[in-house]
C-alpha cells in the first residue's frame, strides 16, 4: 500500500501565488493570480496577519490557512481565520488539522486567548471538522454587505 501524501507547513511566499489562486477558487472565491499577489504582498508585511501553506512532497500546495488578529473597542484582541482550504485531492489526510494547529500556535504566540472561525452554512463538511477540532458553535448571525463605489477622482476643483 502506498503511503498517503504528506505536506510541510510554512509561511506563504510570493512563489505560492498560482497555488493560492487555485485553492481560493476551490474555496469558492475565484481570484486571479495578479490580485492574489497584490493581497499577499500586503498581508506578508502586516504583523497582524499570517498565511500558512501546506506544501506537498511533490511541491504543489495542498492547502492554506489565513489567520489574523481582530481588534474591537469592547473586546480583547482575538485571532480569526480568514480562510482555510485543503485541495480536494488532499482532503481527509489531516492537512486541514495541521494548518489549523499552525494558526492556533501563531495566535497563541500573539497572546490571543480566542480564535474564531466564520463558516458559510453551505459548507457542510466544515461544521463537523471544526467541532471535531474542539471549536464550539458560538452564535448565528447575518452578514450585511454594501458595495461602496469610489469616485473616479475627476473633479473640477
Secondary structure as UniProt FT lines:
FT   STRAND          7..11
FT   HELIX           14..16
FT   HELIX           17..27
FT   HELIX           33..45
FT   TURN            47..48
FT   STRAND          49..56
FT   TURN            57..58
FT   STRAND          61..72
FT   TURN            73..74
FT   STRAND          75..86
FT   HELIX           88..90
FT   TURN            91..92
FT   HELIX           95..109
FT   TURN            110..111
FT   STRAND          115..116
FT   TURN            121..122
FT   HELIX           124..132
FT   TURN            133..134
//
